[in-house]
Amino acid sequence: MLLDGEYSFIGVLATLPALRISTIKTRMRKTYPFGQFVDEPTYPPFIGRLAAGLILAAAPGNVIKIIDYFEGKNIR
């Protein structure tokens, strides 16, 4: 449950840069006459890093719980 909540939090947190990028990329300037669509590829690596960080943070705790389960300890 906590992992789902954290992943939802990442989705909410990732919306902020997505909104910022969407407003920046449509601006037309002299140097970017068709808009700054070059900034759009910055979003997927941001999401990937947040998701990887979540997985790396959750993995050790879950591995410990799996080991405790097989040892017969009480799991909470």
N, C-alpha and C positions, 0 to 999 in steps of 0.2 A: 504494500500500500504506500509506504513512504517513497519507494522508488518511483511509482506512478506520479505521486505528488511532486516530486523533484523534477521529473521529466516535464510535467505540465508547467512548472515554474520556469524551466528553461525555455519552453515555448513562449511564455509571456515575456520573459527577458529578451528573447531573440526578436520579438516584434518591434521593439524600440529601434534597433539598428536597421531593421527592414524598412520601417517607416521613413527613417532618415535617408536611407539610400534611395528609396523611391522618389523622394522629393528632390534629391540632388541630381539624379540621373536625367530628369526631364528638363533641367535648366539648359537653355541654349545661350552660348556665349560666342565671342569671336573665335576663341581657340577651340571650342567644341560646338560647331554649328548644328550638329544633330543630337546634342545632349551628351551627358557624361555617362554613357552606358558602360564605360570601362570600370566604374565603381561597383557594378552589380556582382561580379565574381567574388567580392570580399565577404559576402553573406554566407555561402556554404561552408567555407573554412571556419567561420565563427561558430556556426551551429555544430560542426563536427568536433571542434575543440570542447565545447560545452558538454556534448554528449559523451565524448571520450573521458572527460574529467568525471562525469557522473558515474560511468562504468568503473573507472579506476578507483573511485571512492567507495563504491558499493561492493566491489568484488571481495576485498579482504574480510569484511564482516560476514558476508554470505558464506564464504569458504569456512570460516570458523563455525558458523551455525551448522553447516553440513557435517563437519567433523564431529561436533558435539552430538548431533543426531545419531550418527553411527556408533558413537561411544555409549549411547544410552542416556545421555544427560537430558535434563528438562529444558526444552526449547521454549522461549517466549517470543 
